[in-house]
Amino acid sequence: MVYLISRYAKMSAAKDKIEFLAKLIFIFYLFVFVSGCGGNPSEKAVDALIQSLKDDDSNVRGEAAYAIGGIKPIRATDQIIRALEDEDSYARSGAAYALGEIKSEKAVETLILALKDENSDVRLEAAIALVKINSEKTIKTLIFTLKDKDTRWAAAHALSKIKSGKAVELLIRALKDENSYVRENAANVLGKIRPGKATEALIKALKDENPKVRFSAAIALGNIKAGEAVEPLIMALKDENYRVRFGAVCALRYIKSEKAVEPLIRSLKDKDHNVRGTAARALAQIKSKLAVEPLISALKDENSYVRWKAATALGKIKARKAIEPLIQALKDKNSSVRLKSAIALGEIKSEKAVVALIKALKDKNNSVCQSSAWAIGKIKSKKAIEPLIVALKEKNPAARWKAAYALGELKSGKAAEVLIKALKDKNAEVRCRAAEALGKIKSEKAINPLIQALKNTDHNLRFSAEYALGKIKTGKAVELLIKALKNEHQSVRSGAIEALGEIKSEKAVGPLIQVLKEKNWRIRSTSARALGRIKSEKSIIPLVKALTDKKGEVAWAACRALGEIKSEKAVKPLIRALKNEDRYARWKAAYALGEIKSEKAIDILIKAIKDKDPRVRYNAAEALGKILSKTGQIEKNLWHCQPI
C-alpha cells in the first residue's frame, strides 16, 4: 500500500491527483446503497461487484472486494480467493478483508499463505480475517507467526482484536514460549486485550531473561490497570535495563496507585532522563501533594526534558507551592521549559504570577510569549489589565504587540479603548494585533474604529480589521466590506470575503456571486465557501455553474457550499449538471447531491453508477449511500495507505 501514497505524491498535476482520488470510493458506496435498501442485497449488484474484481483499474478492483466484504455473499468466495492473487496490493487487501467478513472456512489455507504477502497491509487484513473466521486452528497459526519478523506485527494486531477465552489462554501459554519474539508479542497482545486473568502470568514475565519481554509485560500490566501488579512494578523500577524501568513507570502512571508515589519520587533521580521525565508525568497523573516538593526540585534537573515535564506536572497538580519556582523557571535557558512553566502558571491560576507572565511577553521566543499571554487569559486577573495597558506604551514595538495580543486573550471590555488607540500605532504589527484583539473582545465600541481601519493604506491592517469585524458579526461593516471585494490586494479581498461569510448578510450574496468570476482561483474558492456559510438560495445556480470551474479547489468549494445550503431547490440544477458533458461537473454534482440527501436524486444517481467516468460512478455510489443507508461502514485495516 505504501506505493499508492508515493504514486499520489509524485503526481505533479492537480488534475491527475483528483482523478486518482476519485477512483477510490465508487464500489464502497455501492455497498452502502445496497445495504441501505433493506432485506437481502441485490443479486444484480453482487454480480456487478464480482465483475468489477476484473476491472482494469486496480483501485476499483480493491473497492469491489471491500464492498463484497460488506455485503458478505457466500457465493462470491471462490472469486475473492482468486483475487488474493491480484497483482495489486490494494485489491489483495480488499480480498483478504472480504474473506474475513464472509467467514468461510474454505479461505483459511489461502489466508494463512497471505500472512507472508510482500505487502504489510495485505498481511494485516489476512491476519484479521483469520481472527474473524475464529477457529482454533487460525488462533494457533497466528500465535505461531509471532516469531516471524515479517508477520508478527500483523499477527499481534489481529490477535489483539480477539476477545475469546481460548485466545487468551493460548497467549498466556505463549508467555513461556522458547522464542523471545513470541513471548514479547504475546505480552503486547495481552496488553491490548486487557484480560484480568493474564495478570499473574504477566507479573511472572516481569522476571523474564529478555528485557524486551519484561518491558512489554510492564506495559501490558499498566494497560490492564492491575492493582495487584503495583508491588512487582515497583520492584521493576530497580531493573538494570532502563527500558524496563521506563515501562514500569508508564504502567504505574496508568494504574494511578498512591502506593507508587514514593517509589516514583525516587525515580525522579533515575540515571536515565526518560525515566525521570516519565516519573514526573506519572506523578502528575496520580496528583499526590507528596510529589510537589520533589517535582519542584526536578525543575533544576540537568536535563531540559525532565525540567519541562516537572513544570507540566506541577501545573496538572495545581500546586500553589510551586508558583515561585515556576516563576523562576520562566527564566530557564531552554525555551520549552519556559513555555511549559507559563502554561503551568496559567493552570494554577494565581494572580501572583501575572507580573512575571507580563514580563515573559518580552521573551525572544514567540511561542513562550503566546503561552504567557494564554496563561494571563486563563488567570483572568483584572490586575493584568493595567500593566498590559502600560506595556502598550513601551518603546519596544515587540512589547507593544505582545501586550495587545495578551489583552485579546483576556477578552476584557476595559481594554477596548486603549486597543482602539493602538489601531493608530506607528508600528504595523501593533496595529494588526490590536485589531485582532478587538475582534476577540467583540466590543461594540470597536466597530466604527475598525470600519475606519478598512480605509487604511496598510493592507495588512485592513485584513486584520476585516477579521475582527467578522468575529464581531456586525452588519454595519457590510457596505465597506463589499467595497473591499474590489481592492487590489488579494489578502484584503480574501479577508473581506471571510468576514462577509461570518456576518452572513444577504446583502453580500450578489457581490460574492460576482467574485465567483474573479481571475484569482483562491478568491473564487473563498467566495464559494462564504456563500455556503450564508446559505442563501440565491447562490444555488451560480454555485452549480462553479462546479465546472477549471480549478479543482474552486469546484470542490462550490460542492461543499451546495451541501451546506442543503436546499431542495438545488436538486434540479444538480440533476441537470449530472447530464453535463463536462465529467468534472458530473462527479461534483453527484457529490453535492449526496450532501443534500434528497430522495429526488435517487433515480439519476442509480443511472450515474454506470457513467463512463470512474469518478462519477464513485461519487454517485457515495451519494446513494448517504441518502439510503442507515449503517454500512467498512473498517479497512490499512496501516500505511488508507485510500484518500
N, C-alpha and C positions, 0 to 999 in steps of 0.2 A: 504493500500500500504506500510505502514511502515514495515510490516513483511517481505516484499520482500527484503528490504535493510538489515534487520537483518539476513535474511536467507543467503544472499550473504556474509555478514561479518563473519558469523560463519563457513563458508566453509574453511577448512584448506588446502585442496589440490588445486593446481593451475588448475589441470585437471577438477575438479568439477566446479570451478569458470568459466572456459572457456565454459564448457558445459552449465552452467546456462545462461551466457551472450549470447551465440549463439542462444538460443531458441527464442530470443525476436524480431527478425527482419523479419522472414520468411513471414508472411501474409501481413505485412505492405508494403513490396516492391512488393508483388504480385499485390497489388492495384496500385502501381506506374507503374508497367508494363502494366496493363490493361488500365489505364487512358492515358498512353503514346501512345497507339496504335491508338487513334483517334476513333471517332464515338461512338456508344453505347458499354458499357462494354460487354465482352464475357459472354454469358449466362452460359457456362461451368465453367468459373472462378467464377461466382457468386454462382453457385451450390456447387463448391468445397469449397468456403468460408463458406457457410451455413453449410455444413457437418463438417467443421473444428470447428464450435461452439460446437461440441460434442467431440472434440479431448481429449485424455487422459491427455495431457499436458495443464495446466491452462494458461501458457504463450501463447501458440498457440491459445487457445480459445480467449484470450484477443486481440491478434493481429488480429485474424479473424474479431472480432467485430469492431475494429478500421478501418480495411480495408473496411469492408462493409459500414461503415460510409463515407469513402472516395468516394466509388462508388455510394452510395445513391440509391440502388434498392428498390423501394417501396414494392415489393413482399416479401422482407425479414423482413418486420416489425414485423409480429407475432413471428417469431423465435427470433428476437432481444429482443422483450418484454419478452419472456421467459428467455432469457439469463440474464436479470436483476435479476433473482433469483439464478444465479450461485453461488456455494459455494465459489468461488474465487473472491476477491475484484477487481483484475485487469480485469478479464472477465466482471464483473459488470460495471466497469468504461468504458470499451470499448463499452458495450451495451448502456449505457447512452449517450455516445458520438455519436454513430451511430443513435440513435433515434433523437438526435438534428439535425443531418445532413439530415436525411430523412424528418424531419419536418412534421410528421404525427400527426394530432390532436388526433388520436386514442391512442397515447402514453402518453398524458398529465396526466391522472389519475395515471398511473404507475410511471411516473417520479416524481409526487408530493409525492408519497409514498417513493420513493428513496431518497428524501431530508432528511429522517430520518435514512438512512443506517448507520450502525455502523462505516463504513469507510469514512474518510473525503474526499478522492479523489472521491469516488462514489457520495457523496453528491454534490461536486463541479461540476462534469460532469453533474449530473442531473439538477442542477440549471442552468447551461449554456445551456443545451439542451432546457429547458423551455423557456429561452430567445430567442433561435433561432426559436422556434416554434412561439413565439412572438404574442400570443393572449392576449387580455386584462386580461383574466382570469389568465394567467400564471404570468403576471406582478403583479397583486394584490396578488396572492399567495406568490410570492417572498417577497413582502413588508411585508406581514403578518408574514412571517417566520423570519423577522429581530428581533423579540422579543424572539425567541427560541435560547437559548445559544448554542445548538448543531448544529443548522443550519444557524445561522445568518451570520457567516463568508462566507459560500458558497453562500448564497443568495446575500450578499453585493457584492461579487466578480462578480457574474453573472450580477447583475443589473448594475454594472459599465460598462458593455460591451454594454448596450442598449443606443442607440442614439435617440430613438423616443421621440417626444414631449409628448406623453401620459405618458411615464415612468417618464419623468422629472416632469410633472405636479403632478403625484401621489407621487413622492418623496418629492416635495416641501410641499405637503399636510401632508406628514408623519412627517415633522419637528414639527408639532403641536400634534402629537400622544401623548396619555396619558402615554405610556410606554417609559421610558427614553432610553432603548436599541434601540427602533425603531428610535427615534429622532437622537441618536448618529450615528447609522449606515446609516441613510438617509443622514446625513451631510457628512459622509465618502464617500458614493457613489456619491453624487453630486460633491464632490471634485475630484473624478476620471473622471466623465463625463465632468465636467467643463462647464456647460451651463450658459451663461451670465445671463439668466433670473432668475436664482436662487439666484443672489447676494443679492437682497433685503431681501429675506426670511432668508438667512444665516446671514446677518447683524443683523436681529432681534434675531436669535438664539445665538448671542454673549451675550445675556442677559438671556439665559435660566437658570433656577434654578439649573440645574445639571452641574457641572464643566466639566464633560466628553463631554457633548454636546457642551459647549462653546469652548472647546479645538478643537473638530472636526470641528466646524463651522469656527474657525480661520484658521485651516489648509486648509479647503476647499476654503476659500476666497483667500488664498495665491496661491493655485493651479490654481484657475480661473484667478489670476492676476487682480483682480477687483480694478481699480484705485479709484472707489467711496467708497471702503471699508477702505481706508487708515486712515481716521479720526476715525471711530469706532474701528479699530485695535489699533490705538494709545491710545484710551481710555482703551482698554483691557490690555494695558501694566501696568495698575494700579489695575488689578483684584486681589482679595485677594488670589486666588489659583495660585500657582507657575506654574502648568501645563498650565493654560490658558495664563499666561504671556509668557511662553515659546512658545506656539502655535502662539501667536500674533507676537512675534519676528520672528519666522520662516516665517510666512505669509508676513511680511514686507520685509523680505530678498528676497522672490520670486518676490514681486511687484516692488522693487527697486525704490521707490519714494524718491525724495530729501526731501519731506515734513517730512519723517520719520527720517531724520538724527539726529536732536536734541533730539527727544524722545528716539531714540536708544542709543544715547550718555548717556542719563540719565540712561538707562537700564544697562549700564556698571557698575552701582553701586547698582544694584538689590541685595537683600539679598540672592538670590539663585544663586549659581555659574553656574548652567546650563544655566540660563537666561543670566548671564553676558557673558559667553563664546559664546553663540549663537548670542548675540548682536554684539560682535566683528566680528563674521563671517558675519553677515548681513551688517555691515558697510564696510567690505571688498568687498561684492558684489556690493554695491552702489558706492564704490570708491570715496567717498567725502573727499576732503582735510580737511574739517572741523573736521573730525574724527581723524586726525593724532595725535594731542596733547593728547586727551583723551585716545587713544589707547596706546600711549607711557606711560601714567600714569598707564594703565592696565598691563603693563609689570611688575609692582610691586605688583599686586594683591596678596592677601594671598593664593589664590588657584592656583595651578600649571596649571590646565586645562585652566583657564582664561588667564594665562600668555602666554601659548603657542598658544592659539587662537589669542591673541593680536599680537604676533610675526608674525604669519601666515598672519593676516590681513594687517599688515604693509608691508609685502613683496608683497602681492597682489596689494596694493595701490601704491607700489614702492615709498614709502615716503622717500626722501633723508634726511629729518629732523630726521628720526628715526635711521640713521646709527650708531651714537654714542650710543644711548640707546640699540640698538640691539647688538652692540659690548660688552657692559656691560652685556647683558643677556647671552652672551656666557660663563659667569661665574656662571650662576644660579645653585642652588643646585640640581635642577631637570633636568635629562638628556633629557627629552622630550622638555623642554623649550630651552635648549642649541641647540638641534638638529634643532628645528623649527627656531631658531634665525639664525643659519648658513644658512639654506635654504633661509630664507627671505633676508639675505645679498647677497646671490647668485642671487636672483631675482631682487634686486635693482641694482646690477652690479656696485658697487662703488669700485674703487681702494683703497679707504680709509680703506676698511675692510680687505684687503689682509693680512697685517701683523698679525692682530688679528686671522684671519682664519688659518694662518700658525701655530700660537701658539695653536689653537684649535686642531690641528692634534695630539697634545700630550694628548688630553682628555683620561681619563681612559675608557670611553665608546666608543667602536669601531664604533657604529652607528653614534655617533657625529663626530668622525674622518672622516668617509666616507662622511657624509653630508658636512663637511668643505671642503674636497677635491673636492666634486662635485661643491660646491659654487666657489671655486678657478677656476675650469674649466669653469664655466659659465661666470665668470668675464673676463676670458681670458686676464689677465693682464701680460704684459711682465715683469712687476716689480716683479711678483711672482716667476719667474724662478730662479733668483739668490738666493733669500732667501731659496728656496726649495733645490737648489743645495748645499747650505751651510748646510742645515738640513741633507742632505745625508752624511755629515761628522760628525754628532753628535755622542757622545759616546754611547748614549742610542739607542740600536738596534730598539726599537719600533718607535722612532722618525725617524730613517732612512727609515724603510719600509713604514711608512705613507707618508714620503716625496716622495718616489718612486711612491707610488700609486697616489698621487696628481699630480705628473709630467705626469703620464699616462693620467689623466683626462684632463690636459691642452693640450695634444697632440701636443706639440711643438717640432719641429725637433732640436731646440737648446739644448734640454735636452738629446739628444741621446748619446752623448759622455760620459757624466757622468753616465748615466744609464748602458752603456756598461761596464764601470769600476765597477759599482755596481754588475755586474754579478759575480765578484770575491770577493765580500764582505765575511767576515768571518762568518757572520750570515746567516743561511739558508733562513729565512723568507725574508730578504732584497734581497737576490739573486733571489728568486722566484718572488717577487713583481717587481723587476727591469725588469725581462724577460717579465712579463705580460704587464708592461708599454710600453716596446719597441714594443710589438705586437699592442698596441693601437695607438702608434705613427706611426707605419708602415714605419719605416725608413729603407732605403736600406742599410745604414751603419751597421745596426744591424744584417744583415743576417749572415755574416761569424761568428761573435762572438756567435750568437745564435746556429749556426751549431756546433761550438766548445763546447757549453754548452751541446749539445746532448751526448757528450762523458764523461761528468762529472760523478763522482761516486754517487753524490746525485740524487736519482731517482726523488725527488720532483722538483728539478731544471730542470731535463730533461723533465718532464711533462710540466712545465711552458714554457720552450723553445719551445716545440712542439706546444703548444697553440699559442705562438707568431708567429711562422713560418707559422702556418695555417692561422692566421689573415693577415700576410703579403702576403701570397699566392705566395711564391717563389718556382720555380721549382728546384733551386739549392739544396734544402734540401731533395729532394725526395729520393735519394740513401740512405742517413743516416737514414731517417725515415723508409725506408723499412727494413734496418738492425735492427732498434729498435723494429720491429714486433716480434723479437725473444728474446727480453730482458726478464730477469727473473721476473721483477716487473710488475705486472698487470697494474698499473697506467701508466707506461711508454709505454707499448704496446697499451693501450687504447688511450693515448694522441697522439701517432704516427698515429693510425688509424683515429682519428678525424682530425688531421692535413692533412693527405693524402686526406681525403674526402673534406676538404676545398680547397686544392690546385687543386684537380680534374685532376690529371695527369694520362694519360693512362698507364704509366709505373707501376703504383701502382696496376692496376687491377689484374694481375696474382698473386702477393703476397697476396693481400686481399682475393682473392678466396681461396688460401691455408689456410688463417686464419679461413675461414668458417668451417674448420675441427678441430679447437682448442678445447681442453678439457673444457676450461672455457666458459660457455654459455654467460656471459656478453661480452666477447671479440668477440664471434661469432656474437652476436646481433649488436654490434658496427660496425663490419666489413660489415654486410649486409646493415646497414644504409649508411655507407660511399660509398659502391658500388652504392647505389641508387642515391647519390648526383653526383657521377662521370658520371652516365648514359651511361655506355659502354654496347654495345650489347653482348660483350664477356662474361659478367657476367650472362646472362639470364639463361642458363642451370644450372649452379651451384646454382643460387638463387631458381630456380624451385625445385631442389633437396632439398634445405634447407627448403622447405615447410613441409618436413617430419621430421624435427628436433624434438627431444623428448621434448625440452624446448619450450614452447609456445611463449615466448618472442622472441626467435630467428626466429621462423616460421613467426610471425607477422611482424618482421623487414624485412624479405625476401619478404613478401606480399607487404608491403609498398614500398620497393625498386623497385619491379617489376612495381608497379603502377606509381612510379616516372619516371622510364625509358620510360614507355608508348610506347613500340616498338611493332609493328605488329609481329615481329619475336618471341615475347614471347607468342603469342596467341596459336600456335600449341602445344608447350610444355605444356602450361597450360591446354589446352583441353585434352591432354593425361593424365595430372595429375588429371583431373576430373573423370577419369576412374580408378584411383588408388584404390587398396584395402584399403589403409590407409584413414580412414574417415577424419582425421585431414588434410591430404594433399588435399582432395577433397574440403572441405569447404574453405580452404585458397586459393586454385586455383580459386574458384568461386569469392572470394573477389577481387583477383588481376585482374581478367578479367573485373570486374566492374570498377576498377580504370583505366584500359586501354581503356575501352569503345569501343571495336571493335565489329562491327556488325557481324563479322565472328563467334562470340561466341554465338549468339542468340539461334540457334537450340540446342546446347549442354546444354545451361543453362535452356531452357524450359524442357528438359529431367531431368535435375538436380532438378527441383522443386518437382519431385516425388521420390527423393532419400530417402532411408530408414532412413538416419540420419537427424534429425531436423535442425542441424546447417548448413548442406549442402543446404537444402531447403531454409533456412533463407537467406544465403548469395547469393544463385542463384537468388532468387527473388529480393534481393537488387541490384545485378549486372544488372539484366534486367531493373530495374527501372532507373539505371544510364545511361544505353545505350539507352533506348527507350523514357523515359519520358521527357517532357518539363516542366511539373508542377508536381503535385501530392504530395503536402506536407500535412501532417496531423498534426494539432496542438493539442497535448494532454494536457489537462488541469490538470496536476498532480502536486500537491504541494510537496508531500512527496517522491514519488518514480517513477520518470521517468524511464522506463526500460533502463537498462545500455547497 
